[in-house]
């Protein structure tokens, strides 16, 4: 097996070890990094870079970034978390991001998936259909 494939397999296993009940946690990542420090893998920099990329992906998959033109209530955020957790079958936490270009409505990003329920998004899709 090639070196890159071995590094990728190791990084994916390390990501799985970084999860607690299916969610990446700081404590588990710290344990994994401490273990890696003790082992001193031959290609430690490549392993760490690959591990970082996979951890970033995993965190993006468990985070719903909610873009709104204004603030959202805590109840609305909890409802979004519950909806997307049920939709994806895994825990999803919601964080807000202010985006005044949306005019009204929300845009939610979970990993690579984007759900656009904003006025700006509707206007853009309408303009694309008319052209």
GICOR-V356651 format. One record per pair of residues at least 6 apart in sequence whose C-alpha atoms are under 8 Angstrom apart, sorted by sequence separation. I is the first residue (numbers start at 1). GAP is how many residues later the second one is. D is the distance in Angstrom with one decimal. If there is no record, write none. Layout:
# GICOR-V356651
I,GAP,D
I,GAP,D
This chain:
# GICOR-V356651
18,6,5.5
19,6,6.1
41,6,8.0
85,6,4.9
108,6,5.7
109,6,6.4
18,7,6.6
85,7,5.0
107,7,7.0
108,7,5.1
20,8,7.1
84,8,6.3
107,8,5.7
108,8,6.4
15,9,7.8
19,9,6.4
107,9,4.4
18,10,4.6
19,10,7.9
81,10,7.9
82,10,7.7
106,10,6.4
107,10,5.8
17,11,7.1
18,11,4.9
81,11,5.7
106,11,5.3
107,11,6.2
17,12,7.9
81,12,5.4
105,12,5.6
106,12,5.0
18,13,7.8
81,13,5.6
105,13,4.0
18,14,6.5
80,14,6.9
104,14,5.7
105,14,6.0
17,15,7.0
103,15,7.3
104,15,5.5
78,16,7.6
102,16,6.0
103,16,6.1
104,16,7.5
64,17,7.4
77,17,6.2
102,17,6.4
103,17,6.3
14,18,6.7
77,18,7.7
102,18,5.1
101,19,7.3
102,19,7.5
64,20,7.7
72,24,7.7
71,25,7.9
71,27,7.3
62,28,7.5
64,28,6.4
66,28,6.7
68,28,7.3
70,28,6.2
62,29,6.3
63,29,5.3
64,29,5.9
65,29,5.9
66,29,6.0
67,29,5.9
68,29,6.5
69,29,5.5
70,29,7.6
62,30,4.5
63,30,4.9
64,30,4.6
65,30,5.1
66,30,4.7
67,30,4.7
68,30,5.2
69,30,4.9
70,30,7.4
24,31,7.8
61,31,7.6
62,31,6.3
63,31,5.7
64,31,6.3
65,31,5.8
66,31,5.9
67,31,5.6
68,31,5.4
69,31,4.4
63,32,7.2
65,32,6.8
67,32,5.8
68,32,7.2
69,32,7.0
69,33,5.8
24,34,7.4
68,34,6.7
69,34,6.2
24,35,6.8
69,35,6.1
11,36,6.3
15,36,6.9
68,36,7.2
69,36,7.5
10,37,7.5
11,37,7.7
14,37,7.0
68,37,6.5
69,37,7.7
68,38,4.9
7,39,7.3
8,39,7.6
11,39,6.0
12,39,7.1
15,39,6.9
23,39,7.3
67,39,5.7
68,39,6.7
7,40,5.7
11,40,4.7
15,40,6.2
66,40,6.7
67,40,5.1
66,41,5.8
67,41,6.2
8,42,6.6
12,42,7.0
66,42,4.5
7,43,7.4
11,43,7.3
65,43,5.6
66,43,6.6
64,44,6.2
65,44,5.1
64,45,5.5
65,45,6.6
64,46,4.7
63,47,5.9
64,47,7.8
62,48,7.1
63,48,7.4
61,49,5.6
62,49,7.6
60,50,6.3
61,50,4.4
60,51,4.7
61,51,8.0
57,54,7.0
22,68,7.3
23,68,7.0
22,69,7.6
